[in-house]
Amino acid sequence: MLAQETFDEIRKIIKKYSGITFEDKKKYFLENRVSQHMRELGMTSFKDYLLALRLSQERVRELVSK
């Protein structure tokens, strides 16, 4: 399950690089999208995924383009 703190950080990154805003009520939607992207990357930890987003704009673009 995506912790609120991690959700907040992921949505800040998405907004910074794409301008797309996710409200709290969209947490489930974003969690599903993130989970799918994590599986594609072979990742199992939301915190590791958050680190990958922080280190790579390409990962953010991949997530947003889904």
C-alpha positions as CSV (number, residue, x, y, z in Angstrom):
1,M,0.0,0.0,0.0
2,L,1.3,3.4,-0.9
3,A,1.9,5.5,2.2
4,Q,0.5,9.1,2.2
5,E,4.0,10.6,2.5
6,T,5.3,8.7,-0.5
7,F,2.1,9.5,-2.5
8,D,2.7,13.2,-1.7
9,E,6.3,13.0,-2.8
10,I,5.5,11.2,-6.1
11,R,2.7,13.6,-7.0
12,K,5.1,16.6,-6.3
13,I,7.6,15.1,-8.7
14,I,4.9,14.5,-11.3
15,K,3.6,18.1,-11.0
16,K,7.1,19.5,-11.2
17,Y,8.0,17.7,-14.4
18,S,4.6,17.5,-16.2
19,G,2.3,20.1,-14.6
20,I,-0.2,17.3,-13.9
21,T,-1.8,17.5,-10.4
22,F,-3.2,14.5,-8.5
23,E,-5.6,15.3,-5.7
24,D,-5.9,13.1,-2.6
25,K,-9.0,11.4,-4.0
26,K,-6.8,10.2,-7.0
27,K,-4.4,8.3,-4.7
28,Y,-5.9,4.9,-5.7
29,F,-5.5,5.8,-9.4
30,L,-1.9,6.9,-9.0
31,E,-1.1,3.9,-6.8
32,N,-2.3,1.5,-9.6
33,R,-0.3,3.4,-12.2
34,V,2.8,3.4,-10.1
35,S,2.4,-0.3,-9.2
36,Q,2.2,-1.2,-12.9
37,H,5.3,0.8,-13.7
38,M,7.1,-0.7,-10.8
39,R,6.3,-4.2,-12.0
40,E,7.7,-3.3,-15.5
41,L,10.9,-2.1,-13.8
42,G,11.1,-5.1,-11.5
43,M,10.8,-3.0,-8.4
44,T,8.9,-4.0,-5.3
45,S,9.3,-1.0,-2.9
46,F,7.5,2.3,-3.3
47,K,10.4,4.1,-1.6
48,D,12.9,2.6,-4.1
49,Y,10.6,3.7,-6.9
50,L,10.4,7.2,-5.4
51,L,14.2,7.3,-5.4
52,A,14.3,6.2,-9.0
53,L,11.9,9.1,-9.9
54,R,14.1,11.6,-8.0
55,L,17.1,10.4,-10.0
56,S,15.6,10.1,-13.4
57,Q,13.4,12.4,-15.4
58,E,13.0,9.5,-17.9
59,R,11.2,7.5,-15.2
60,V,8.8,10.3,-14.6
61,R,8.2,10.6,-18.3
62,E,7.5,6.9,-18.5
63,L,5.0,7.1,-15.7
64,V,3.2,10.1,-17.0
65,S,3.0,8.7,-20.6
66,K,1.1,5.6,-19.4
